[in-house]
Amino acid sequence: MTFDAITGHKQQKNILLRTIKSNRIAHAYLFTGPDGIGKKMVAVAFAKILLCQNHNGCNNCPSCIKITNGNHPDVHLLDTEGAAIKIEKVRALQRELSLHPLEGKYKIYIINGADKFTTNAANALLKTLEEPQAGTILVLLSSQPETLLSTIRSRCQQLPFSTLPKQQMAAILKQKLELSDTDATVLAALSEGSFKKALGSNRELFLEKRLKLIQSLSALSAGSTIPTFTFADELNAEEESITDILDIFQTFYRDILLLKHNQPENMLVNIDLFETLQRQNKSTTTARLLTKLKALESARFYMQRNVNRKLVLEVMLMRISAA
């Protein structure tokens, strides 16, 4: 993919192009921003421009094609997929960077999930950043840069990335996935600017399962112990999606609060549930909505601390149903 083919991030692409044009390319970059918004695509396209035989990231020359296929000898991608980056990986990186480029002018190493370094690995990487090898470029990608050593951050040229505006992302999703205006708007809002979420397994959760989840949530009432525990069991089985499910519940209550305070409809996320939102708005109060939202935040807090998830969900739903 070329820079021109990447949607958004115009400022970041222009900065990188200016560094190439002025021949002031840094030895290390740190791309920061939420997961799934295009940081890796920009990093790979940047590598193509640097090594392109036509000097523009044409996507058609042998060098660009090799980078696209992941077999260019001078471009390496370390994708952690959630696992910790241990010192052995950094040692391998250091050995690779110590060699001269085989085909191009630079050796480029892209590390996706740079916030996953173990302490030993981070300290080893710091040595590479302090004594960079000529002709080598490191591109670190991180959604949590604050967890990186400050000394690592200070030795990289930082380039922050942000999510696309909701309207722009909705237009892209509508075209790519052939969605209705409503579904595209809902998916864009819930995926929070992350194409990784919108185009992956979250699509089914946000567009199909969401309706049933909200219906079950809305049906809870004080004293309905068995339905509450049954729903908690169902949520507990959704281990990989539970964070996104809590986001769905939060947007639902947020939408009701917006209606209660006479905010415009275009600010709502669950626009396809407008009648349900109106009914809930008439039957509840701001204080009760805030209590429900606090129950959701409390559940997030305890889950992050590895408290028994099923117990946390049961307590959360009981607090919500009692509010």
C-alpha positions in Angstrom: 0.0 0.0 0.0 1.3 3.5 -0.9 0.9 6.7 1.1 -1.8 7.9 -1.3 -3.8 4.7 -0.7 -3.8 5.1 3.1 -6.9 7.0 4.3 -6.2 9.9 6.7 -3.0 10.7 8.6 -2.1 13.4 6.1 0.0 15.4 8.6 2.0 12.3 9.6 2.7 11.3 6.0 3.7 14.9 5.1 6.2 15.0 8.0 7.8 11.7 6.8 8.0 12.8 3.2 9.7 16.1 4.3 12.3 14.2 6.2 13.1 12.1 3.1 13.2 15.1 0.8 15.5 17.0 3.2 17.6 13.9 3.9 17.0 14.2 7.6 15.8 10.7 8.3 15.9 9.8 12.0 17.5 6.5 13.1 14.5 5.8 15.2 10.8 6.7 15.1 8.0 6.1 17.6 4.5 6.0 16.1 1.9 6.4 18.8 -1.9 6.1 18.9 -4.7 3.6 19.3 -4.5 0.1 17.9 -5.8 -0.6 14.4 -5.8 3.0 13.1 -3.1 2.6 10.4 0.3 3.1 12.2 1.7 -0.2 10.7 0.4 0.6 7.2 2.1 4.0 7.3 5.3 2.4 8.6 5.4 -0.2 5.8 4.6 2.5 3.2 7.4 4.6 4.6 9.8 1.6 4.2 8.7 1.3 0.6 9.5 4.9 -0.2 12.9 4.6 1.4 13.8 1.5 -0.6 11.8 2.0 -3.7 13.7 1.7 -7.0 11.6 4.6 -8.3 12.1 6.6 -5.1 8.4 7.1 -4.5 7.0 4.0 -3.0 5.5 3.0 -6.3 4.2 -0.4 -5.1 5.2 -1.9 -8.5 9.0 -2.2 -8.5 10.7 -5.4 -7.3 11.7 -3.7 -4.0 8.1 -2.6 -3.2 6.7 -5.9 -4.2 9.1 -7.7 -1.9 8.1 -5.5 1.0 4.4 -6.1 0.3 5.0 -9.9 0.3 7.1 -9.7 3.5 10.3 -11.1 1.9 12.5 -8.0 1.4 15.9 -8.9 3.1 16.3 -5.3 4.4 12.8 -4.9 6.0 11.8 -6.8 9.1 8.5 -6.7 11.0 8.2 -7.9 14.5 4.5 -8.3 15.4 4.0 -9.3 19.0 0.3 -10.3 18.8 -0.1 -9.4 22.5 2.9 -11.5 23.7 5.8 -9.9 25.6 8.9 -9.0 23.6 11.7 -10.8 25.4 15.4 -10.1 25.2 16.0 -12.9 22.7 14.0 -11.0 20.1 16.0 -7.8 20.7 19.3 -9.8 20.4 18.1 -11.1 17.1 17.2 -7.6 16.0 20.6 -6.3 17.0 22.4 -9.1 15.0 20.2 -8.2 12.0 20.9 -4.5 12.2 24.7 -5.1 12.6 24.7 -6.4 9.0 24.9 -4.1 6.0 21.8 -3.7 3.8 21.7 -6.4 1.1 19.6 -4.6 -1.6 18.8 -1.1 -0.5 20.3 1.9 1.2 18.7 1.1 4.6 18.0 -1.7 7.0 14.5 -1.1 8.5 13.0 -2.8 11.5 9.3 -2.2 12.4 8.2 -3.3 15.9 4.5 -3.5 16.3 3.5 -3.4 20.0 6.6 -1.8 21.3 5.0 -1.3 24.7 5.3 -5.1 25.2 9.1 -5.1 25.9 10.2 -6.8 29.1 12.5 -4.8 31.3 15.6 -6.7 30.0 14.5 -6.3 26.4 13.9 -2.6 26.8 17.3 -2.0 28.3 18.9 -4.0 25.5 17.0 -2.0 22.9 18.2 1.2 24.6 21.8 0.4 23.8 20.9 0.0 20.1 19.1 3.4 20.2 22.1 5.1 22.0 24.6 3.7 19.5 22.7 3.5 16.2 24.3 1.7 13.3 24.7 3.7 10.1 22.0 3.0 7.5 19.6 1.4 10.0 16.1 2.7 10.9 13.9 1.5 13.8 10.1 2.2 13.7 8.4 1.5 17.0 4.6 1.3 17.1 2.8 1.7 20.4 -0.7 2.3 21.7 0.6 2.8 25.2 3.8 4.8 24.8 3.7 5.9 28.5 4.7 2.3 29.4 8.0 2.6 27.5 11.2 3.7 29.2 11.4 7.5 29.0 15.0 7.1 27.7 13.6 5.0 24.8 11.0 7.7 24.0 13.5 10.5 24.2 15.8 8.8 21.6 13.0 8.4 19.0 11.3 10.9 16.8 7.7 10.7 18.1 4.9 10.9 15.7 1.4 10.8 17.2 -1.5 9.3 15.2 -5.2 9.9 15.9 -8.4 8.2 14.9 -10.4 9.3 11.8 -13.5 11.5 12.3 -16.6 9.3 12.8 -18.3 10.6 9.6 -15.2 9.9 7.5 -14.8 6.4 8.8 -18.5 5.7 8.4 -18.3 6.7 4.7 -15.3 4.4 4.2 -17.0 1.4 6.0 -20.2 2.0 4.0 -18.2 1.7 0.7 -15.9 -1.2 1.8 -18.6 -3.3 3.4 -21.6 -2.2 1.5 -23.4 -1.2 4.7 -26.5 1.0 5.2 -25.9 4.5 6.5 -27.2 3.5 9.9 -25.0 0.4 10.2 -21.9 2.2 8.9 -22.5 5.0 11.5 -22.9 2.6 14.4 -19.9 0.5 13.4 -17.7 3.6 13.0 -18.7 4.9 16.4 -18.3 1.6 18.3 -15.0 0.7 16.7 -13.6 4.1 17.9 -11.7 4.7 14.7 -10.0 1.3 14.6 -10.3 -0.4 11.2 -8.9 -3.5 12.9 -12.1 -3.7 15.1 -14.5 -2.6 12.4 -13.2 -5.0 9.7 -12.6 -8.0 12.1 -14.7 -10.1 14.4 -16.0 -7.0 16.2 -18.2 -6.3 13.2 -20.6 -9.1 14.1 -20.5 -8.1 17.7 -21.3 -4.4 17.0 -23.9 -4.9 14.4 -25.7 -8.1 15.3 -25.0 -9.3 18.8 -25.2 -5.8 20.2 -29.0 -5.7 19.6 -29.6 -8.9 21.6 -27.1 -7.8 24.4 -28.9 -4.4 24.9 -32.3 -6.1 24.8 -31.2 -8.5 27.6 -29.7 -5.6 29.5 -32.8 -3.5 29.3 -35.0 -6.4 30.4 -33.3 -6.7 33.8 -35.2 -5.5 36.8 -34.7 -5.3 40.5 -35.2 -8.7 42.2 -34.9 -10.6 38.9 -32.2 -12.8 40.3 -32.3 -15.8 37.9 -32.3 -13.7 34.7 -29.5 -11.6 36.1 -27.3 -14.6 36.9 -28.2 -16.3 33.6 -27.1 -13.1 31.7 -23.9 -13.0 33.8 -23.1 -16.5 32.7 -23.7 -15.6 29.0 -21.4 -12.6 29.3 -18.7 -14.6 31.2 -18.6 -17.0 28.2 -17.6 -14.0 26.0 -14.1 -13.8 27.5 -12.4 -12.3 24.5 -15.2 -9.7 23.8 -16.1 -8.7 27.3 -14.3 -5.3 27.2 -16.1 -4.4 23.9 -19.4 -5.6 25.4 -19.0 -3.2 28.4 -18.2 -0.5 25.8 -21.6 -1.3 24.1 -23.4 -1.0 27.4 -21.7 2.3 28.2 -22.6 3.8 24.8 -26.2 2.7 25.4 -26.5 4.5 28.7 -24.5 7.5 27.4 -27.1 7.8 24.5 -29.9 7.9 27.0 -28.2 10.6 29.0 -27.7 12.6 25.8 -31.5 12.3 25.0 -32.3 13.3 28.6 -30.3 16.5 28.2 -31.8 17.3 24.8 -28.7 16.7 22.7 -29.0 16.3 18.9 -29.7 12.8 17.5 -26.5 12.9 15.4 -24.5 12.6 18.6 -26.1 9.2 19.4 -24.2 5.9 18.7 -27.1 3.5 18.8 -29.2 5.4 16.3 -30.9 2.1 15.1 -32.3 1.7 18.7 -33.9 5.2 18.8 -37.3 4.0 20.1 -35.7 1.9 22.8 -33.6 4.8 23.9 -36.7 7.1 24.0 -38.5 4.5 26.2 -35.6 4.2 28.5 -35.2 8.0 28.7 -38.8 8.3 29.9 -38.6 5.6 32.5 -35.4 6.5 34.2 -33.5 9.4 35.8 -30.1 11.0 35.4 -29.1 9.7 38.9 -30.1 6.1 38.0 -28.2 6.3 34.7 -25.0 7.6 36.5 -25.3 4.7 39.0 -25.4 2.2 36.1 -22.4 3.8 34.5 -20.5 3.6 37.8 -21.3 -0.1 38.0 -19.8 -0.6 34.5 -16.6 1.4 35.5 -16.3 -0.6 38.7 -16.5 -3.8 36.7 -13.7 -2.7 34.4 -11.6 -1.8 37.5 -11.9 -5.2 39.1 -11.4 -7.1 35.9 -8.2 -5.4 35.2 -7.0 -6.6 38.6 -7.9 -10.2 37.8 -10.8 -10.5 40.2 -13.1 -13.5 39.4 -14.8 -12.3 36.2 -18.1 -14.1 36.7 -18.4 -12.6 40.2 -17.6 -9.2 38.9 -20.3 -9.5 36.2 -22.9 -10.7 38.6 -22.3 -7.8 41.0 -22.3 -5.4 38.1 -25.6 -6.6 36.7 -27.3 -6.6 40.1 -26.2 -3.0 40.7 -27.5 -2.1 37.2 -30.9 -3.8 37.7 -31.3 -2.3 41.1 -30.7 1.3 39.9 
